[in-house]
Amino acid sequence: MTRVSENLSPELHAYLVAHSSPVDEVLTDLAAETERLFPEAVRMQIAPEQGLFLTLLARLTGARDVVEVGTFTGYSSICLARGLPADGTLLACDVSEEWTAVARRYWQRAGVADRIELRLAPALDTLRALPATPRFDLAFIDADKESYTDYWEELVPRVRPGGVLLVDNVFSHGRVLDPAQTSARVQAIRDFNAHARADERVELVLLPIGDGLTLARRR
């Protein structure tokens, strides 16, 4: 099973899903295969309602040039690519050939492979190699938490004014509120949330979708 938005009862989450646009067979099969192949990592996959949100947001903003940091098995990249026009592009950044081999198969099945460019390398290297000028209409960060602030600093200047940045897992499963939680991963999320909140280049809101999703607009 894919992750669900946290702090909802199973019944309320089922109602939420049932009264949203249906998830198609491609994404359903991808979620099932991801759980079978990578049971220890399945929580890295976004929830169905997050996927629908990504597609709708890409469409609503008229995004044509998108970047994703953290691709895993391709669920979020399919959702983003589906929100793009036929000539839109998604730059997908990941380091795992094993995970993204699954993503490539499902991109083909979903009919969006021609819109996606995968770069297998540390994402910071990929981002720093890009021109340091506004380019992207939408950016989605969902990778190693300790690097969130670094990813943010590389992406904000590369998102056009009026463009959107999305950052997943900003609640760290509620651990951001627990002083006893002192791991590097949790502290990195706390530090990132404070950093983004103080960033005058954006306006933002934290949404209780999945494990917490930051939605920011580049000023």
C-alpha positions in Angstrom: 0.0 0.0 0.0 1.2 3.5 -0.8 1.5 6.0 2.0 -1.6 8.0 3.0 -2.0 11.5 4.4 -1.1 11.3 8.0 -3.3 12.1 11.0 -6.4 11.0 9.1 -8.4 8.0 10.2 -8.4 5.1 7.7 -12.1 5.7 7.1 -11.6 9.4 6.4 -8.7 8.7 4.1 -10.7 6.2 2.2 -13.5 8.8 1.9 -11.0 11.3 0.6 -9.7 9.0 -2.0 -13.1 7.8 -3.0 -14.2 11.4 -3.6 -11.2 12.5 -5.6 -10.5 11.7 -9.2 -9.7 8.0 -9.5 -6.2 6.7 -9.7 -5.7 4.8 -12.9 -4.3 1.3 -13.5 -0.8 2.4 -14.3 -0.3 4.1 -11.0 -2.1 1.4 -9.1 0.2 -1.3 -10.7 3.3 0.9 -10.0 2.4 1.2 -6.3 1.8 -2.5 -6.0 5.1 -3.4 -7.8 7.0 -0.9 -5.7 5.7 -2.5 -2.5 6.6 -6.0 -3.8 10.1 -5.1 -4.9 11.1 -2.6 -2.3 9.1 -3.2 0.9 11.6 -1.5 3.1 11.4 1.7 1.0 7.8 1.8 0.0 7.1 4.7 2.4 9.2 6.8 0.1 6.4 6.7 -2.5 3.9 9.6 -2.3 0.3 9.1 -1.4 -2.4 8.9 -4.2 -3.8 12.3 -3.2 -0.4 13.8 -3.4 0.0 12.5 -7.0 -3.4 14.0 -8.0 -2.4 17.3 -6.4 0.9 17.4 -8.4 -0.9 16.8 -11.6 -3.6 19.4 -10.9 -1.0 22.0 -9.7 1.1 21.5 -12.8 -1.9 22.0 -15.0 -3.3 25.0 -13.0 0.1 26.8 -13.1 0.6 26.1 -16.8 4.0 24.5 -16.0 6.1 23.6 -19.0 9.6 23.2 -17.5 9.7 21.1 -14.2 12.4 19.6 -12.1 12.1 16.7 -9.6 14.7 15.9 -7.0 14.2 12.3 -5.9 12.4 10.1 -8.4 12.3 6.6 -6.7 10.2 4.3 -8.9 8.5 7.1 -10.8 5.1 7.7 -9.2 5.5 11.4 -8.7 7.2 11.9 -12.1 4.3 10.4 -13.9 1.9 12.6 -12.0 4.0 15.7 -12.8 4.5 14.8 -16.4 0.8 14.2 -16.9 0.2 17.8 -15.9 2.5 19.2 -18.6 1.6 20.0 -22.2 2.9 17.7 -24.9 6.0 19.7 -25.4 6.7 20.1 -21.6 9.8 18.7 -20.0 10.5 17.2 -16.6 14.1 16.9 -15.4 14.2 13.9 -13.0 17.2 13.7 -10.6 18.1 10.5 -8.8 21.1 8.3 -7.9 19.5 4.8 -8.1 19.6 2.8 -11.3 17.6 0.0 -9.6 14.7 2.2 -8.6 14.6 4.3 -11.8 14.7 1.2 -14.0 11.2 0.6 -12.7 10.3 4.2 -13.3 11.4 4.0 -16.9 9.1 1.1 -17.6 6.1 2.9 -16.1 6.9 6.2 -17.9 6.7 4.2 -21.1 3.4 2.6 -20.1 2.0 6.0 -19.0 2.9 7.5 -22.3 5.1 10.3 -20.7 8.6 9.0 -21.3 9.2 11.6 -24.1 8.6 14.4 -21.6 11.1 13.1 -18.9 14.9 13.4 -18.9 16.5 11.3 -16.2 19.9 12.2 -14.8 21.5 9.6 -12.6 24.0 11.6 -10.5 24.0 13.4 -7.1 21.2 15.9 -7.5 23.3 18.8 -6.2 25.8 18.1 -9.0 23.0 18.1 -11.5 21.5 21.3 -10.2 24.8 23.2 -9.9 25.6 22.3 -13.5 22.5 24.1 -14.7 22.5 27.8 -15.7 22.0 29.9 -12.6 19.0 31.8 -14.2 15.3 31.4 -13.7 14.1 28.5 -15.8 11.7 26.2 -14.0 8.0 26.7 -13.6 7.7 24.1 -10.9 10.2 22.2 -8.7 9.5 19.2 -6.4 11.9 18.1 -3.7 11.5 14.6 -2.2 15.0 13.2 -1.6 17.5 12.9 1.2 16.4 15.2 4.0 19.8 16.3 5.1 20.3 18.0 1.8 16.9 19.8 1.6 18.3 23.3 2.4 21.0 22.8 -0.2 18.5 21.7 -2.8 16.3 24.7 -2.0 19.2 27.1 -2.4 20.0 25.7 -5.8 16.4 25.7 -7.0 14.9 29.0 -5.7 17.1 31.1 -8.1 16.3 28.7 -10.9 12.5 29.0 -10.5 10.9 31.8 -12.4 9.0 34.6 -10.6 5.5 33.2 -10.0 6.8 29.7 -10.2 6.1 27.0 -7.6 8.3 24.9 -5.3 7.0 21.9 -3.5 8.8 20.1 -0.7 7.7 16.7 0.8 8.0 15.2 4.3 8.2 18.5 6.1 6.4 17.1 9.2 8.9 14.1 9.4 6.0 12.0 10.6 5.3 14.4 13.5 8.8 14.1 14.8 9.5 17.8 14.2 7.4 18.5 17.3 9.2 16.0 19.6 12.3 17.5 21.4 13.5 13.9 22.0 13.9 13.4 18.3 17.4 14.6 17.7 18.5 12.5 14.6 20.2 14.3 11.8 17.3 13.6 9.5 14.7 15.2 11.8 16.9 18.2 12.7 17.5 18.8 9.0 13.8 19.0 8.4 13.4 21.4 11.3 16.3 23.5 10.0 14.9 23.5 6.4 11.4 24.5 7.6 12.9 27.5 9.5 15.1 28.4 6.6 12.3 28.4 4.0 10.0 30.3 6.3 12.6 33.1 6.6 13.3 33.2 2.9 12.0 36.5 1.6 12.2 35.3 -2.0 9.1 33.2 -1.5 5.7 33.1 0.1 4.7 29.7 1.4 2.2 27.5 3.3 2.7 24.0 4.8 -0.1 21.7 3.8 -1.2 18.6 5.7 -1.0 16.3 2.7 1.0 13.1 3.0 3.7 13.7 5.5 3.4 17.5 5.2 4.0 19.4 1.9 5.5 22.9 1.6 3.9 24.9 -1.2 5.9 28.0 -2.0 5.5 30.7 -4.7 8.6 32.5 -6.0 8.1 36.2 -5.6 
